[in-house]
Amino acid sequence: MSAWRATKAKRVYAALQRIGWTLKKQVGSHRKLQRNGWPNYTFCFHDGEEVGPVALAKIGKETGLRPENL
């Protein structure tokens, strides 16, 4: 079973900000985030959307987000 549990995109975005990601640019629902030492990451979810475990695992791999950060 995955350590990731489905959660709202708004909560995931807030967690990314807490671990050091900042907004570089936004066009519609696409937010380009930046963090020192990491390649830019495009977060493309609407705040009310549910993000599933598979998507969360992929986000975690690309951003350093961990289940305990949520």
C-alpha positions as CSV (number, residue, x, y, z in Angstrom):
1,M,0.0,0.0,0.0
2,S,1.2,3.5,-0.8
3,A,2.2,5.9,1.9
4,W,0.5,8.7,-0.1
5,R,-3.2,9.4,0.4
6,A,-5.4,11.4,-1.9
7,T,-5.7,15.0,-0.9
8,K,-6.8,18.4,-2.3
9,A,-4.5,20.2,-4.6
10,K,-4.7,23.3,-2.4
11,R,-3.1,21.4,0.5
12,V,-0.4,19.9,-1.8
13,Y,0.5,23.4,-3.1
14,A,0.6,24.8,0.5
15,A,3.0,21.9,1.5
16,L,5.2,22.7,-1.5
17,Q,5.5,26.3,-0.3
18,R,6.3,25.1,3.2
19,I,9.3,23.1,2.0
20,G,10.7,26.0,0.0
21,W,9.0,26.2,-3.4
22,T,8.0,29.7,-4.5
23,L,5.8,30.8,-7.3
24,K,7.8,32.0,-10.4
25,K,4.9,32.4,-12.8
26,Q,1.2,31.6,-13.1
27,V,-0.9,31.2,-16.3
28,G,-4.4,30.1,-15.4
29,S,-4.2,27.0,-13.2
30,H,-0.6,26.3,-14.2
31,R,1.9,27.5,-11.6
32,K,5.6,27.4,-12.4
33,L,7.4,26.9,-9.1
34,Q,11.1,27.3,-8.3
35,R,13.4,26.2,-5.6
36,N,17.2,26.4,-5.3
37,G,19.0,23.2,-6.3
38,W,15.9,21.8,-8.1
39,P,14.7,22.2,-11.7
40,N,11.5,24.3,-12.1
41,Y,8.3,22.4,-11.5
42,T,4.9,23.1,-13.1
43,F,2.0,22.4,-10.7
44,C,-1.1,22.2,-12.9
45,F,-4.1,21.4,-10.6
46,H,-7.1,23.5,-9.6
47,D,-7.3,24.1,-5.9
48,G,-10.4,22.0,-5.3
49,E,-9.2,19.0,-7.3
50,E,-8.4,15.8,-5.6
51,V,-4.8,14.6,-6.2
52,G,-4.5,10.8,-6.1
53,P,-1.7,8.7,-4.6
54,V,0.0,8.0,-8.0
55,A,0.1,11.7,-8.9
56,L,1.4,12.6,-5.4
57,A,4.2,10.0,-5.6
58,K,5.2,11.6,-9.0
59,I,5.1,15.1,-7.5
60,G,7.1,13.9,-4.5
61,K,9.8,12.4,-6.8
62,E,10.1,15.6,-8.8
63,T,9.9,18.1,-5.9
64,G,11.2,16.4,-2.7
65,L,7.7,16.4,-1.1
66,R,7.1,13.6,1.4
67,P,3.9,12.2,2.8
68,E,4.7,13.7,6.2
69,N,4.9,17.2,4.7
70,L,1.2,17.2,3.9
